[in-house]
Amino acid sequence: MQIYKSDDLVKAQFYDKDVGYENLWAAPLGDNLYRLESIPFFIYGISLHDVVLGLPNEEGILVFSELIKPSGNKTLRARPKQFTVPKN
């Protein structure tokens, strides 16, 4: 595993309609591909070291587009009740 300095990383923005936005550190791999270097706290469906496609929006913010290659890592969460969204 390669270790990156914060100067080598970029912020990628993820959005979920239930929780809003979360920004994660990612390592650029080229061709708009990025490896996640942060553990998501709110966003589901992604994990540390997943490779994702990120595209800049009209404001120049790097926005998650799709999961390209899962890392095989799992993200387990333990949250206080006030940070959970009730399921219907």
N, C-alpha and C positions, 0 to 999 in steps of 0.2 A: 504494500500500500504506500502510495506517495503522500507525503505530508506537505500541505500548502500553507504559505503565509497568508495573512489576510490581504496583502497586496495582490496576490495571485487569484483571489476569489472575487466573485461578483454576487450581488443580491438578485435572487429570482423571486418574483411575486406569484403567489398561489391564491386562488379564490375559491371559496365554498359558500353557497347561498345561505347556509345555516349559521356559519360562524364568521364570515367576512374574509379579510385578507390576512395572509401570513407571508413574511419574507424569510427566505432561507438562503444561506451561503451555498454557492455552487462553484465548481471548478470548470472553466471553459475547456472543451475538448476539440473545438473546431466544428464547422458546418452547423452552427446553432445548437450543438449538443452540449450538455452540462451534466456533471456528476454532482449529486447533492452531497454536501459536506456538513449539513446540519440535520439534526433529528427534528422532524415536524412535531409540533405540539398540538395544533388544532386540525390540520388538514389530514384527511384519511386517503389511503390508496397509494401513498408513496412512502419510501423509507430511505435511511441513510445509504448513500452510494448508488442509488438508482440513477440511471442515465435518462435525462428528460430532454425534450425539445423545448427551447425557449426562444421567443420572438419578441423584439421590441414593439411596444404599443406606440400610439401617436405622440405620447409624451416622452418616449425614449426609455420607458421602464421595461426591463426584461420580464416577460410574462410567460408562465408555464403554458405550454400548448398541449403536450401529450407525453405519456410515459413511453420511452423507447425500449429500455432494457432494465427489467427489475434486477436488483442486486442479489436478491435472495434473503436480504435482511428483513426482519420483522420489527414493527414498532409497537411496543406495549405501553399503555398509558394508565396512570392512576390519577384521577382528577377529583377535586371536591365537587359536590353536587351542583354548586352554583355555576360551574363551567361545563355542564353537560346540557345537551339539547334533548328534551323529552321526545320519545318515539311514540307515534300514534299507533 
